Amino acid sequence: MHKARIVIDPDFHIGAIDPRIYGAFVEHLGRCVYTGIYEPDHPTADDMGFRQDVMDLVRELQIPIFRYPGGNFVSGYNWEDGVGPKNKRPRRLDLAWKVVETNEFGTNEFVEWARRVGGEVLMTVNLGTRGIDAARQYLEYCNHPGGTALSDLRRSHGAKNPHNIKYWCLGNEMDGPWQVGHKTAEQYGRLARETAQAMRWVDPTCEFVACGSSYRAMPTFAAWEDTVLSHCYDFVEYISLHTYYGNQTNDLGTFLGRSLDMDLFIKSVIATCDHAKARARAKKTLNLCFDEWNVWYHSMEADKKIPLWEIAPGQLEDVYNLEDALLVGSMLMSLQRHADRVKIGCIAQLCNVIAPIMTQVGGKAWRQTIFYPFYHASRFGRGVALNIEICSPKYPNKEFDEVPFLDAMATHDPEKETISIFCVNRDQHDALQLEVELHGVPDGCRVLEHIVLESKDSKATNTAENPERVKPHNRGNAKLAKTKVTAQLPRLSWNVIRLGKQAAPTKKRD
């Protein structure tokens, strides 16, 4: 059995954790909206047609912000198609996903859905086929109180109060040749600047996200960010990052090490942003919006067989196993690890489409394996991210040279007086013996619980027929003696060790 060691001192901070890093993405893609969050004929549907069984699961995750309506979808989307009487909304060909969009669900429905589950909206405007005029009109429709044609139009649609949407993405993946209306960095940078300026004239309280490269392996990466920010640095508050990881070659050691790539991606974008700051001689520091991230590979072959121009087909419906949950846990720790600069994050996506939540049409909703690390991070990873020291044995890897068996992060919630230690044991064969040295921890601190997500079969999944095959338990053996925590982390496991003074929780997920 390998041994690993962590040193934690609550006085050594990375930065405050913005709760928005635990956001999610809802796109008009597959069954994310239709028969996902919205199914008027479902037995649990409320007065707006929202599935309340799904809403209950979303509330469990305590998601503070939701990105909408795309994604690739947005680059061909006319926002006007999704407002007003439903029987008058047009059906359109969605060129991004080769389906028919009914527009039965649109802006006002989504804003109301987000309100009911307790989250804000991160709205995306179409800078593919449209531009400045449509974007500023969309903002006026959403946020202006009344007395103008567009704000009064919203009021006539039943939304009397302004939506007050503060956060706006300026397009999506605009360097991607798959994107409708994709652009060069020069073209996009200038358009992003002019769009943000016009929108801010409509509503000065708004904050804007410029498109970064579609992912780190893009030929345009880094040069794209540098050029875009040379145009719009003073007009935006964030730049976006997207990444998805897969295990198509069934190389588990490399797959579980992908979070190392995510860390490098974040550091590279931070460096590019800081270079742009220096060049602009700016006082403002640009933050990061990691608004698409997840594991995605299981459904790729099946998606090739879906006929064209269907309505809400089952696209990108990855069924996740324990291995996927471990990488998702590590990706969440990457966001926490860079809490000083990553201020928004959105797991892509929320329901059915590469998602933590799955549904049957007219039937059940259940938690996928990746639901649980997200649940734990969102619930317990609040407060400040701690700058911890990790000493772990490593295994050789052809892509990353060496990968630590232990991936770990710690957070401190001063209000609740708790410390949460998140750990992934990447060892495919053995448990990992963990020792945590605590500095500056007040008297009376104890182990509140040690949560473990594990399975004898690392390929095990949750399904409608067996929705709890993989779920966490509270039987971890973490112990605290004076200033030292010891614990055994099972092979291929996600662990949450919670320390604090208050009484242990009475309700546990067994």
C-alpha positions as CSV (number, residue, x, y, z in Angstrom):
1,M,0.0,0.0,0.0
2,H,1.4,3.4,-1.0
3,K,1.5,6.3,1.5
4,A,0.7,9.9,0.8
5,R,0.8,13.1,2.9
6,I,-0.9,16.4,2.9
7,V,-0.1,19.6,5.0
8,I,-3.0,22.0,5.6
9,D,-2.9,25.4,7.2
10,P,-6.2,27.5,7.1
11,D,-4.0,30.7,7.0
12,F,-2.6,29.8,3.6
13,H,-5.2,30.7,1.0
14,I,-5.4,30.5,-2.8
15,G,-8.5,32.7,-2.8
16,A,-12.2,32.9,-2.0
17,I,-14.2,30.3,-3.8
18,D,-16.9,32.0,-6.0
19,P,-20.0,29.7,-5.7
20,R,-20.5,30.3,-9.4
21,I,-17.8,27.7,-10.2
22,Y,-20.5,25.1,-9.4
23,G,-22.6,26.3,-12.3
24,A,-24.2,24.2,-15.1
25,F,-25.0,24.5,-18.8
26,V,-28.4,24.0,-20.4
27,E,-28.4,24.0,-24.2
28,H,-31.0,23.3,-26.8
29,L,-29.4,20.0,-27.6
30,G,-30.8,16.5,-27.5
31,R,-33.1,15.9,-24.5
32,C,-31.5,18.5,-22.2
33,V,-34.5,20.8,-22.4
34,Y,-37.3,18.8,-24.0
35,T,-38.1,15.7,-21.9
36,G,-35.2,16.8,-19.6
37,I,-36.0,19.9,-17.6
38,Y,-39.2,20.5,-19.5
39,E,-41.9,17.9,-20.2
40,P,-45.5,19.3,-19.8
41,D,-47.1,15.8,-20.0
42,H,-44.9,14.3,-17.3
43,P,-46.7,13.3,-14.1
44,T,-44.5,15.6,-12.0
45,A,-44.8,18.6,-14.4
46,D,-45.7,21.9,-12.7
47,D,-47.9,24.7,-14.1
48,M,-45.1,25.7,-16.5
49,G,-44.3,22.2,-17.7
50,F,-41.1,21.9,-15.7
51,R,-40.3,18.4,-14.4
52,Q,-40.4,18.7,-10.6
53,D,-38.4,15.4,-10.2
54,V,-35.6,17.0,-12.1
55,M,-35.9,20.3,-10.3
56,D,-35.5,18.4,-7.0
57,L,-32.3,16.9,-8.1
58,V,-31.0,20.2,-9.4
59,R,-31.8,21.8,-6.1
60,E,-29.8,19.1,-4.4
61,L,-26.7,20.3,-6.3
62,Q,-27.2,23.9,-5.1
63,I,-26.3,25.3,-8.6
64,P,-26.0,29.1,-8.4
65,I,-25.8,29.9,-12.2
66,F,-27.0,28.3,-15.5
67,R,-25.6,29.1,-18.9
68,Y,-28.2,29.2,-21.7
69,P,-29.2,28.6,-24.6
70,G,-25.9,27.4,-26.1
71,G,-23.3,26.2,-27.0
72,N,-23.2,25.7,-30.8
73,F,-26.9,26.1,-30.9
74,V,-26.7,29.8,-30.1
75,S,-24.7,30.7,-33.2
76,G,-27.8,30.2,-35.4
77,Y,-30.5,31.2,-32.8
78,N,-32.9,34.1,-33.2
79,W,-34.0,34.9,-29.7
80,E,-37.3,36.3,-31.0
81,D,-38.3,32.8,-32.0
82,G,-38.5,31.7,-28.4
83,V,-40.7,34.4,-26.9
84,G,-44.4,35.2,-27.2
85,P,-47.4,32.8,-27.6
86,K,-46.2,29.3,-28.0
87,N,-48.6,28.5,-30.8
88,K,-47.1,31.3,-32.9
89,R,-43.4,30.3,-32.4
90,P,-41.7,29.1,-35.6
91,R,-40.0,25.7,-36.0
92,R,-36.5,26.1,-37.3
93,L,-33.7,23.9,-38.6
94,D,-30.9,23.9,-36.0
95,L,-27.7,23.7,-38.1
96,A,-25.5,23.0,-35.1
97,W,-27.0,19.7,-34.2
98,K,-29.0,18.9,-37.4
99,V,-32.4,18.8,-35.6
100,V,-35.7,20.7,-35.7
101,E,-36.1,23.2,-32.9
102,T,-39.7,23.8,-32.0
103,N,-39.0,26.9,-29.8
104,E,-41.7,25.8,-27.4
105,F,-39.2,26.6,-24.7
106,G,-37.4,29.9,-24.7
107,T,-36.1,32.9,-22.8
108,N,-38.9,33.6,-20.4
109,E,-39.5,29.9,-19.6
110,F,-35.8,29.4,-18.9
111,V,-35.5,32.5,-16.6
112,E,-38.5,31.3,-14.7
113,W,-37.1,27.8,-14.4
114,A,-33.8,29.1,-13.1
115,R,-35.6,31.2,-10.6
116,R,-37.6,28.3,-9.3
117,V,-34.5,26.2,-8.8
118,G,-32.6,29.1,-7.1
119,G,-30.1,30.1,-9.8
120,E,-29.0,33.1,-11.9
121,V,-28.7,33.0,-15.7
122,L,-25.5,33.3,-17.7
123,M,-27.1,34.3,-21.1
124,T,-25.3,33.8,-24.4
125,V,-25.9,36.0,-27.5
126,N,-25.6,35.0,-31.1
127,L,-22.4,36.4,-32.7
128,G,-22.4,33.9,-35.4
129,T,-25.2,34.8,-37.8
130,R,-26.2,37.9,-35.9
131,G,-24.4,40.7,-34.1
132,I,-24.5,44.0,-32.2
133,D,-28.1,45.0,-33.0
134,A,-29.7,41.7,-32.0
135,A,-27.6,41.5,-28.9
136,R,-28.5,44.9,-27.5
137,Q,-32.1,44.4,-28.4
138,Y,-32.1,41.0,-26.6
139,L,-30.7,42.8,-23.5
140,E,-33.3,45.5,-23.7
141,Y,-36.1,42.9,-24.0
142,C,-34.7,41.1,-20.9
143,N,-33.6,43.8,-18.6
144,H,-35.3,47.2,-19.3
145,P,-38.1,47.9,-16.9
146,G,-40.7,49.2,-19.4
147,G,-41.7,52.0,-21.6
148,T,-39.9,50.9,-24.8
149,A,-41.1,48.6,-27.6
150,L,-39.0,45.7,-26.5
151,S,-39.4,46.0,-22.8
152,D,-43.2,46.4,-23.3
153,L,-43.1,43.4,-25.6
154,R,-41.7,41.3,-22.7
155,R,-44.3,42.6,-20.4
156,S,-47.0,41.6,-22.9
157,H,-45.5,38.1,-22.8
158,G,-46.3,37.8,-19.1
159,A,-42.9,38.8,-17.7
160,K,-43.9,42.2,-16.1
161,N,-40.7,42.5,-14.1
162,P,-37.3,42.8,-15.8
163,H,-35.2,39.7,-15.7
164,N,-32.1,41.6,-14.6
165,I,-29.7,39.2,-16.2
166,K,-26.2,40.4,-15.2
167,Y,-23.9,37.9,-17.0
168,W,-23.6,37.6,-20.8
169,C,-21.4,35.4,-23.0
170,L,-20.4,37.1,-26.3
171,G,-20.9,34.2,-28.6
172,N,-19.6,30.6,-28.4
173,E,-16.5,28.9,-29.7
174,M,-16.1,31.4,-32.4
175,D,-12.7,30.1,-33.6
176,G,-14.3,26.7,-34.4
177,P,-14.9,25.9,-38.1
178,W,-17.9,23.9,-37.0
179,Q,-19.5,27.1,-35.6
180,V,-22.1,28.8,-37.8
181,G,-20.5,32.1,-38.6
182,H,-17.1,31.3,-37.2
183,K,-14.5,34.2,-37.3
184,T,-10.9,35.1,-37.2
185,A,-9.5,36.4,-33.9
186,E,-9.4,39.9,-35.4
187,Q,-13.0,39.8,-36.6
188,Y,-14.3,38.4,-33.4
189,G,-12.2,40.6,-31.1
190,R,-13.6,43.7,-32.7
191,L,-17.2,42.4,-32.7
192,A,-16.9,41.4,-29.0
193,R,-15.7,44.9,-28.1
194,E,-18.4,46.7,-30.0
195,T,-21.2,44.3,-28.8
196,A,-20.1,44.6,-25.1
197,Q,-20.0,48.4,-25.4
198,A,-23.5,48.7,-26.9
199,M,-24.9,46.3,-24.4
200,R,-23.3,48.1,-21.5
201,W,-24.9,51.3,-22.8
202,V,-28.3,49.5,-22.4
203,D,-27.5,48.2,-19.0
204,P,-24.3,49.4,-17.2
205,T,-24.5,46.6,-14.6
206,C,-23.8,43.8,-17.0
207,E,-20.6,41.7,-17.1
208,F,-19.3,40.0,-20.2
209,V,-17.5,36.9,-21.2
210,A,-15.3,36.9,-24.3
211,C,-14.8,33.6,-26.2
212,G,-11.5,31.9,-25.7
213,S,-10.3,29.2,-27.9
214,S,-12.7,26.2,-28.2
215,Y,-10.2,24.0,-26.4
216,R,-6.5,23.8,-25.7
217,A,-5.6,21.6,-28.6
218,M,-7.0,24.1,-31.2
219,P,-4.3,25.4,-33.6
220,T,-5.6,28.9,-32.7
221,F,-5.1,28.5,-28.9
222,A,-3.3,31.3,-27.0
223,A,-2.7,33.4,-30.2
224,W,-6.5,33.6,-30.4
225,E,-6.9,34.8,-26.8
226,D,-4.0,37.2,-27.2
227,T,-5.5,38.8,-30.3
228,V,-9.1,38.9,-29.0
229,L,-8.0,40.6,-25.8
230,S,-6.0,43.1,-27.6
231,H,-9.3,44.4,-28.9
232,C,-11.7,43.9,-26.0
233,Y,-9.7,43.6,-22.7
234,D,-11.2,46.8,-21.3
235,F,-14.8,45.8,-22.2
236,V,-15.1,42.3,-20.7
237,E,-14.7,40.8,-17.3
238,Y,-14.0,37.1,-18.2
239,I,-12.7,34.9,-21.0
240,S,-14.1,31.5,-21.5
241,L,-12.5,28.0,-21.4
242,H,-13.9,24.7,-22.7
243,T,-12.6,21.2,-22.3
244,Y,-13.9,17.6,-22.5
245,Y,-11.9,14.5,-21.8
246,G,-12.5,10.9,-23.0
247,N,-11.1,7.4,-22.5
248,Q,-11.6,6.0,-26.0
249,T,-8.4,4.0,-25.8
250,N,-9.3,2.5,-22.4
251,D,-6.1,3.8,-20.9
252,L,-7.3,4.5,-17.4
253,G,-4.0,5.8,-16.0
254,T,-3.9,8.5,-18.7
255,F,-7.6,9.2,-18.4
256,L,-7.4,9.9,-14.7
257,G,-4.4,12.1,-15.2
258,R,-6.4,14.5,-17.6
259,S,-6.9,17.0,-14.8
260,L,-3.2,17.7,-15.1
261,D,-4.0,19.0,-18.6
262,M,-6.8,21.0,-17.2
263,D,-4.5,22.7,-14.6
264,L,-2.0,23.5,-17.4
265,F,-4.8,24.9,-19.6
266,I,-6.0,27.2,-16.8
267,K,-2.4,28.4,-16.0
268,S,-1.8,29.1,-19.7
269,V,-4.9,31.2,-20.1
270,I,-4.1,33.1,-16.9
271,A,-0.7,33.9,-18.3
272,T,-2.2,35.1,-21.6
273,C,-4.7,37.3,-19.8
274,D,-1.9,38.8,-17.6
275,H,0.2,39.5,-20.7
276,A,-2.8,41.3,-22.2
277,K,-3.2,43.3,-18.9
278,A,0.4,44.4,-19.0
279,R,0.2,45.4,-22.7
280,A,-2.9,47.4,-22.0
281,R,-1.4,48.9,-18.9
282,A,-4.7,48.1,-17.3
283,K,-5.6,48.1,-13.6
284,K,-8.3,45.4,-14.0
285,T,-7.4,41.7,-13.7
286,L,-9.4,39.5,-16.1
287,N,-11.0,36.4,-14.6
288,L,-11.8,33.1,-16.2
289,C,-15.2,31.5,-17.0
290,F,-14.8,27.8,-17.5
291,D,-18.3,27.5,-18.9
292,E,-18.0,24.1,-20.5
293,W,-16.3,21.1,-19.0
294,N,-17.0,17.4,-18.5
295,V,-16.2,13.9,-19.6
296,W,-17.6,13.1,-23.0
297,Y,-16.9,10.0,-25.2
298,H,-19.4,7.2,-24.5
299,S,-22.1,8.3,-26.9
300,M,-20.0,9.4,-29.9
301,E,-20.5,6.3,-32.1
302,A,-24.2,6.1,-31.2
303,D,-24.7,9.8,-32.2
304,K,-23.5,9.1,-35.7
305,K,-26.6,6.9,-36.3
306,I,-29.2,9.5,-35.3
307,P,-31.3,10.5,-38.4
308,L,-31.3,14.2,-39.5
309,W,-33.9,16.7,-38.5
310,E,-35.6,14.9,-35.7
311,I,-37.1,16.8,-32.7
312,A,-35.1,16.4,-29.4
313,P,-33.5,13.0,-30.2
314,G,-31.3,11.3,-27.6
315,Q,-28.0,13.0,-28.5
316,L,-24.8,12.9,-26.4
317,E,-26.4,10.6,-23.8
318,D,-23.2,9.3,-22.1
319,V,-23.8,6.7,-19.4
320,Y,-21.1,7.4,-16.8
321,N,-19.2,4.9,-14.7
322,L,-17.1,5.2,-11.6
323,E,-13.9,6.0,-13.5
324,D,-15.7,9.0,-15.1
325,A,-16.8,10.2,-11.6
326,L,-13.2,10.2,-10.4
327,L,-12.0,12.4,-13.2
328,V,-15.0,14.7,-12.7
329,G,-13.9,15.0,-9.1
330,S,-10.4,15.9,-10.1
331,M,-11.7,18.5,-12.6
332,L,-13.8,20.1,-9.8
333,M,-10.6,20.2,-7.7
334,S,-8.8,22.0,-10.6
335,L,-11.5,24.7,-10.5
336,Q,-11.0,25.0,-6.8
337,R,-7.2,25.0,-7.1
338,H,-7.5,28.2,-9.3
339,A,-10.2,29.9,-7.3
340,D,-8.3,33.2,-7.3
341,R,-9.0,33.5,-11.1
342,V,-11.7,31.0,-12.1
343,K,-14.9,32.7,-11.0
344,I,-17.5,30.8,-13.1
345,G,-17.7,27.2,-14.1
346,C,-20.4,25.3,-15.9
347,I,-20.6,21.5,-16.1
348,A,-21.8,20.6,-19.5
349,Q,-24.5,19.7,-19.4
350,L,-27.2,19.5,-16.7
351,C,-29.7,16.9,-17.9
352,N,-29.5,13.9,-20.3
353,V,-26.8,15.4,-22.5
354,I,-23.4,14.4,-21.0
355,A,-25.1,15.1,-17.7
356,P,-25.2,14.3,-14.0
357,I,-29.0,13.8,-14.2
358,M,-30.8,11.4,-16.6
359,T,-34.5,11.0,-17.3
360,Q,-36.9,8.7,-19.1
361,V,-39.6,10.2,-21.2
362,G,-42.7,10.2,-19.0
363,G,-40.8,8.2,-16.4
364,K,-38.0,8.3,-13.9
365,A,-35.1,10.7,-13.2
366,W,-31.9,9.5,-11.5
367,R,-28.4,10.5,-10.5
368,Q,-25.5,9.4,-12.7
369,T,-22.1,8.6,-11.0
370,I,-20.8,12.0,-11.8
371,F,-23.6,13.6,-9.8
372,Y,-21.9,12.7,-6.5
373,P,-18.6,14.5,-6.8
374,F,-20.4,17.6,-8.0
375,Y,-22.9,17.3,-5.2
376,H,-20.1,17.1,-2.6
377,A,-18.0,19.9,-4.1
378,S,-20.9,22.2,-4.4
379,R,-22.2,21.4,-0.9
380,F,-18.9,21.3,1.0
381,G,-16.4,23.2,-1.2
382,R,-17.5,26.7,-0.1
383,G,-15.5,29.4,1.6
384,V,-11.8,29.7,0.6
385,A,-9.5,27.4,-1.3
386,L,-6.5,26.4,0.7
387,N,-3.0,26.2,-0.6
388,I,-2.1,22.7,0.5
389,E,1.1,20.7,0.2
390,I,0.9,17.2,-1.3
391,C,3.5,14.5,-1.1
392,S,2.4,11.5,-3.1
393,P,4.0,8.6,-4.9
394,K,3.5,8.6,-8.7
395,Y,3.0,6.2,-11.5
396,P,4.7,6.5,-14.9
397,N,2.6,7.6,-17.8
398,K,3.4,8.0,-21.5
399,E,1.5,11.3,-21.8
400,F,2.2,13.1,-18.5
401,D,5.5,11.4,-17.6
402,E,4.4,10.9,-14.0
403,V,0.9,11.1,-12.4
404,P,0.5,11.3,-8.6
405,F,-1.7,8.5,-7.1
406,L,-3.3,11.2,-4.9
407,D,-5.2,14.2,-6.2
408,A,-6.4,16.4,-3.4
409,M,-7.7,19.8,-2.5
410,A,-9.0,21.4,0.8
411,T,-11.4,24.2,1.5
412,H,-12.2,26.2,4.6
413,D,-15.6,27.6,5.4
414,P,-15.0,30.2,8.2
415,E,-18.7,30.7,8.8
416,K,-19.4,27.0,9.5
417,E,-15.9,26.5,10.9
418,T,-15.4,23.4,8.7
419,I,-12.6,22.1,6.6
420,S,-13.3,19.8,3.7
421,I,-10.6,17.6,2.2
422,F,-11.3,16.2,-1.3
423,C,-9.3,13.3,-2.5
424,V,-9.1,11.0,-5.5
425,N,-7.0,7.8,-5.2
426,R,-6.0,7.0,-8.8
427,D,-4.3,3.7,-7.8
428,Q,-6.0,1.0,-9.9
429,H,-4.8,-1.8,-7.6
430,D,-4.4,-0.7,-4.0
431,A,-5.7,1.5,-1.2
432,L,-3.7,4.6,-0.4
433,Q,-2.8,5.4,3.2
434,L,-3.3,9.1,3.8
435,E,-1.8,11.2,6.5
436,V,-2.9,14.9,6.9
437,E,-0.9,17.3,9.0
438,L,-3.1,20.1,10.3
439,H,-1.7,23.5,11.3
440,G,-3.7,26.2,13.1
441,V,-6.8,24.1,13.6
442,P,-8.8,25.2,16.7
443,D,-9.4,22.9,19.7
444,G,-12.5,20.8,19.5
445,C,-12.1,20.0,15.8
446,R,-13.0,16.5,14.8
447,V,-13.9,14.3,11.9
448,L,-17.5,14.9,11.0
449,E,-17.7,12.3,8.3
450,H,-15.6,10.5,5.7
451,I,-17.6,10.0,2.5
452,V,-16.4,7.5,-0.1
453,L,-17.5,6.8,-3.6
454,E,-16.2,3.5,-4.8
455,S,-17.2,0.2,-6.6
456,K,-15.7,-3.2,-7.0
457,D,-16.4,-2.7,-10.7
458,S,-14.9,0.6,-12.0
459,K,-17.0,0.3,-15.1
460,A,-20.2,0.2,-13.0
461,T,-23.0,2.7,-14.0
462,N,-26.4,3.9,-12.7
463,T,-29.4,3.2,-14.9
464,A,-33.2,3.6,-14.6
465,E,-33.4,-0.1,-13.6
466,N,-30.6,0.2,-11.1
467,P,-30.2,3.9,-10.2
468,E,-28.2,3.4,-7.0
469,R,-25.6,0.8,-8.1
470,V,-22.9,3.4,-7.6
471,K,-23.5,5.8,-4.7
472,P,-21.4,7.2,-1.9
473,H,-21.3,5.8,1.7
474,N,-20.2,7.3,5.0
475,R,-18.1,4.3,6.2
476,G,-14.7,5.9,5.5
477,N,-12.2,5.4,8.4
478,A,-10.7,8.9,8.8
479,K,-9.6,9.6,12.3
480,L,-8.2,12.8,13.9
481,A,-5.6,12.5,16.8
482,K,-4.3,15.9,18.0
483,T,-3.2,17.6,14.7
484,K,-3.1,14.6,12.4
485,V,-5.7,12.9,10.3
486,T,-5.2,9.4,9.1
487,A,-7.4,7.6,6.6
488,Q,-7.3,4.8,4.1
489,L,-8.5,5.7,0.6
490,P,-9.9,2.7,-1.2
491,R,-8.5,1.9,-4.7
492,L,-10.1,4.1,-7.4
493,S,-12.1,6.2,-5.0
494,W,-13.5,9.7,-4.5
495,N,-13.3,10.8,-0.8
496,V,-14.5,13.7,1.2
497,I,-13.2,14.1,4.7
498,R,-15.0,16.8,6.7
499,L,-13.6,18.4,9.8
500,G,-15.3,20.7,12.2
501,K,-16.8,21.4,15.6
502,Q,-20.5,21.0,15.0
503,A,-22.5,17.8,15.6
504,A,-22.3,15.2,12.9
505,P,-25.1,15.4,10.3
506,T,-28.2,13.4,11.2
507,K,-29.1,12.6,7.6
508,K,-26.5,10.7,5.6
509,R,-26.4,9.4,2.1
510,D,-25.7,5.7,2.7
